Amino acid sequence: MSENACPLCSTEETEFFARCTDHLLKTTDKMFSLRECRACGIIYLAPIPSAEELRAYYPSGYWWSESSRARNFLSAVGKRLESLYRRMALRDHIRFVLGAARHVSEEGETVDLLDVGCSGGTLLHELSHRGISGRGLDFSEEAVAHATRVYQLDCSVGDLTQNPWQQHRFSLLTCFHVLEHVPEPRAFLKAMAAALVERGRIVLQVPNIRSWQCRLFGSQWYGLDPPRHLVNFSDRALIRLLQEAGFDVIRKKRFSLRDDAAGWVSSAFPRLDPLARAVRKTSKERPAGEPAALGIFKNFVYFVLLLAATPVALCDSLAGRGATIMLEARRSSKPTTPHN
Ligand SMILES: [Zn+2]
């Protein structure tokens, strides 16, 4: 198989999509190729870098933490406002997870949740306030240390094939913005199915390459985030892959309060993106970071732009061309296909 072949369906009949570099976090100047597979409907990085190379593209601070130390009063106020906004925006995700948890209970199972890619533990922490205690997995030691120390969560460094709960079967797995970072999504979804009880459920979210944002911004679209996103899905491609991995899709959500408007703003103004600024503030360009007042001003502008972009994002979603896809799927009782 050549390096241009589709990593999902192995066809060689793929098309060039774009040349790009890490324009968001600037971890490298290396140029990458994105290709589009017309057969299965994905956009992927070709070739997919080695695991060792990929590690260099995840800088310290890649995950967001509300407890990062504020340098002075202004910076503390800014952090507080950012934290309030993030909690508010996360409610959408929480409502969706609570719906899946209710479905698990209705089938007579105890809600036993694992957040795959738990980052600093914010989602698990918020869920714990709503009566759901879950465990978390992440590949970042820094993120897991934060989740454990600050929120006293039961989290571990690892992935679905290497973790302390190998023999355990969960009834609910959440996996937000992880699948696009995985070099072998089919194997990853099968590992998720294997980690579930019979008829257990998953909640999954990825960027949507059929979105208007993707078509308008191309390789500059926030949702493609090269070189960290390796395989990017359309909703049709994702649903087909889920079915192949042994899942029945139950519910689909086309609008994400946290992600869709942010996709518009961060694609159009990547230098205002809060994560990119947090990661790049320790760069050689500006070793002391940006002044607190400038940081607050940029956050304010970003927030105003978010408000302005929200109705646009709602329209995208209503037209079925929203920036993200959120799904609930149930482990099927049917056998999986013999792929891989
Ligand atoms: Zn393909």
Boltz pocket constraint, residues with backbone or C-beta under 6 A from the ligand:
constraints:
  - pocket:
      binder: B
      contacts: [[A, 6], [A, 7], [A, 8], [A, 9], [A, 10], [A, 11], [A, 37], [A, 38], [A, 39], [A, 40], [A, 41], [A, 42]]
      max_distance: 6.0
